[in-house]
Amino acid sequence: MLPCQRHLFEIPADVAYFNCAYMSPQLQRVTAAGAEAVGSKARPWEVTPVDFFTTTEAARALCGTLIGTGADDIAVVPSVSYGVGVAAANLPVPAGSRILVLEDQFPSNVYPWRAVARASGAKIHTVPRPADGDWTAAVLEHLDGRVAVAALPHCHWTDGGLVDLARVSRRCRELGTALCLDLTQSLGALPFSVRDVEPDFAVAAAYKWLLGPYSVGFLYAHPKHHTGEPLEHNWINRRDSEEFAGLVRYRDEFQLGARRYDVGERSNFALMPMAVAALEQLQEWGVPAIQRTLSATTASIARGAGKLGLTVAPAPLRAGHLLGLRFPAGIPEGLPERLARERVYVSVRGDSIRVAPHLYNDADDVERLLATLAAAV
Ligand SMILES: Cc1ncc(COP(=O)(O)O)c(C=O)c1O
């Protein structure tokens, strides 16, 4: 368990922010890295060709460590939709086959597959939300030889409903089904290793649980996909692009590994140092310790909410960092306004509210959330 880390952020005392699943608050060290990085563009004469590579390589290595692999398996992408676009361009989807998604899955891991389905004559097959909350059993039930690609998250973005990816992945390998993961609502908060899961592709945006900036994401590509087609043809992902004098000796070979999938201008001088600072902080805390700590926070919220008559999925079926609280008779009138007035920040979705804490939340925040809910029911 980690002690409260609020002192590392800039969150006013009267703000109870439980919306990391929307956008994480910025660590002071990330703000400082960004300010220095933005300032450095005032002095381009100090920017050398090697600077186009070093920070990006550091980010790649840190991200690789986070998921149990090396820098060579990581590409830099600007968004989840871009990363899923790479997967969609490289995974075979025969006519008549299926692409598996969850009901109400985040669109960035759905739209690219709808385009693939249209072009190839495949079908999107949606796993309905299971009445008992067990997404793993539901996915396994719908996974069969017809599924060419399972396009899944580690936990559902609306309420943290967990998918046991190691089990799903084992079944995928038995069936010859490719696995494309959107880890945006889990990576950085929920331990994940490509050694246990072996996805074909996995992508995460940095601005939520990776505590990084907007417009940066990381794409894992399994080594068997290191000879695939990138979405675009930029110069820096080509072999020997470090030698600026030789850039017009055009070549067909790429940089090593997953780097061929890097977005153009991926050495984003303003954002990449921020991503590195955030990943370093996550590494210092350790993701297992983050998950244990946030699980204790959501457990105490779940207990308090239960006493108010709200329902919550049982702990083994949900991720520890993301919690959906359901009101049996729908959201009480005036609750969103009351939460806003009290400066308690959550996401209200349908008949439930999504609570997404991080290490900056303290016991006082939890008390204020529960008191605001209690006053509304
Ligand atoms: C599960 C999930 N994936 C992806 C995203 C963001 O996708 P993109 O980077 O394509 O904008 C979000 C944002 O809320 C999300 O919740």
The ligand as an SDF file (V2000), in Angstrom:
LIG
                    3D

 16 16  0  0  0  0  0  0  0  0999 V2000
  -11.1720    2.7320  -23.2080 C   0  0  0  0  0  0  0  0  0  0  0  0
  -10.7430    3.9640  -23.9190 C   0  0  0  0  0  0  0  0  0  0  0  0
   -9.9870    3.8590  -25.0170 N   0  0  0  0  0  0  0  0  0  0  0  0
   -9.5640    4.9280  -25.6970 C   0  0  0  0  0  0  0  0  0  0  0  0
   -9.8860    6.2230  -25.2850 C   0  0  0  0  0  0  0  0  0  0  0  0
   -9.3650    7.3800  -26.0810 C   0  0  0  0  0  0  0  0  0  0  0  0
   -9.2500    7.0120  -27.4470 O   0  0  0  0  0  0  0  0  0  0  0  0
   -8.4840    7.9010  -28.5210 P   0  0  0  0  0  0  0  0  0  0  0  0
   -7.0550    7.9610  -28.0900 O   0  0  0  0  0  0  0  0  0  0  0  0
   -8.6780    7.1570  -29.7960 O   0  0  0  0  0  0  0  0  0  0  0  0
   -9.1110    9.2510  -28.5000 O   0  0  0  0  0  0  0  0  0  0  0  0
  -10.6840    6.3770  -24.1560 C   0  0  0  0  0  0  0  0  0  0  0  0
  -11.1040    7.7200  -23.7110 C   0  0  0  0  0  0  0  0  0  0  0  0
  -12.0130    7.8800  -22.8890 O   0  0  0  0  0  0  0  0  0  0  0  0
  -11.1200    5.2180  -23.4510 C   0  0  0  0  0  0  0  0  0  0  0  0
  -11.8680    5.3030  -22.3410 O   0  0  0  0  0  0  0  0  0  0  0  0
  1  2  1  0
  2  3  1  0
  2 15  2  0
  3  4  2  0
  4  5  1  0
  5  6  1  0
  5 12  2  0
  6  7  1  0
  7  8  1  0
  8  9  2  0
  8 10  1  0
  8 11  1  0
 12 13  1  0
 12 15  1  0
 13 14  2  0
 15 16  1  0
M  END
$$$$
